[in-house]
Amino acid sequence: MFNFISNLSDRFKAKDFRLAPNKKVRTVMAEFKENYGLSLRVYKGKQFADPEMTLAALNRKTSKDIDATAADMVIKSSMTIGEFEQLIDSHFGLTVQVANEFDTYCVNNKYTLGQASRKDDLKDYCEERGFKSIEAWLESEKCKSLEEYYTRKK
């Protein structure tokens, strides 16, 4: 029941994420992190995009047919990560990947941005391994927090 309510509230989340062609990659990544608590990896081809360039400037360096005149684009929390990644590719010719808050793994494309921000992917991972919660899994790893766990894994 709680998941249903959370997923429903994602459709009406007031703080939707906006992308504008004149924003720098660094700004987009920071705003995405602030809004969803997730990391956004932005690529131009197979390399990380220059964080000091704007989306429009990166856009001019692509051979793809894209919508360079796109106005601000609104990203909803109810979008799946796959839909979000495809939308960025079609509008800006950029590849993006959504990663967890510590930027240690990419979140599965089947989850919505809202679900990923609530760590539903990690909850599912823990359940699949027989743990009742993230906290129980962390305890088995002898860690007090996710930050401690991911710091140890680096």
N, C-alpha and C positions, 0 to 999 in steps of 0.2 A: 504494500500500500504506500509506504514512504517513497519508494522509487517512482511510482506512478505520479505522486504529487510533485516530486522534485523534477521529473521530466516535463510535466505539464507547466510548472513554473518557469522552466527554461524558455518556453515559447513566449513568455511575457516579461522576461527579464529586462528591466529598464536600462541597464548598462550594456547595451549591445556594443560590439567592437566595430569601429569605423576605420576603413582604409582609404587613404587619399593618395593620388599619384605624387603629390608634392612632399610627402613625408619621407624622411630618411629611414633607411633600413633599421638603424639603431633605435630610432623612436618607435617604429612599428613593433619591434621585438620587446621593448620595454613596456609599451602600452598593453601588448598581448599578455605579458607576464603579470602586469598589475591587474588586468581585468579577469584573467582566468587562472592565474597562479601556475601557469604552464610555460614551458620554454618553446620558443618558435625558432626553428632553424630555417634560414632563408638561403637558397642556393641560386646561382646563375650558372646554368649548365651543371657540371659536377663539382663545382667549387663553391665555397661559401661566398655569398654576395658581399661586396664592400659595404660595411656598415655606415660609411659616410655618404654613400650615394642615395639619391631619392629613388623611389620606385619607378618614377617616370624616366629618370636617367638610365637605370638598368634596363628598362623597357626598350629604349632606343638601341640597345646592344644585342637584341635578339633577332633571330631570323624567322621566328614564328609569326603567323598572322594573329594579332591580338588587338584588343580594344583599348588603344592608347588614350582615347578620349574619355574613358570611364570616369564618371564623377565619383564622389565618395561612395564607397561600397559598404553596406551594413552587413556585418557578420552576426548571425544569431546563435545563441547558446544551444538551440535545438538542432543545429546542423551537425551532421556527422563529420568526423575529422576528414574522411574521404571526400565528402562534398566540399568542405572548406578548401582542401588542398587543390581539388580540381578547379574550383572557382578562381583561385589565385593564379593558377596556371593559364586558364583561358583569358583572364583579364590583363595580366601583367607578364605572362610568359616566364614566370618564375616557379621554381620548385620550392615548396615549403614542406616541412615535417613538424608535427606537433610532438614534443617530448615532455616527459614528466618535469616537475618543478626543479629537479636537480640536473636536468639535461643528461640523464644517464641511459635512457631508453626511449624509443618512439612508442607512442600510444597507438594501439590498434585502431585502424580506420573505422571500425564498426561502432565505436563509441561516439556519442555526441560531445561537443565541447563542454557542455554542462556536466555530463557524466564524468568526463576526464578531470574536470576541475574538482569534482567531489571524490576523486580517486576510486571510482567504481571499477576501473581496470585492475587496480591493485587489490581491491576487496575480492574481486573474482579470482585473481591469482592465488590469494591466500585460501579462499574457500576450496579451490581445486586441489590444494595441497593439504586439506583437512584442518585448516585453522579457522576458528570462529570469528576472528577479527584481525585487523592489521596489527593491533597491539600484541595479540597472542603470537603472531608470526615474528614480530620484532623481539619478543621475549625469547623465543627459540633461537634467535640469532644473537642473543645476548647484547641487544642494543636498546637504548631508551627512547630513541627517536629515529625517524626516517633520515634525518640529516646525519646522525651518527652512522647509520647503516651505509648510506651512500658515500660518506667520507671514507669509511674503512675500505670500501670496494674500489676506490680510485687507485 
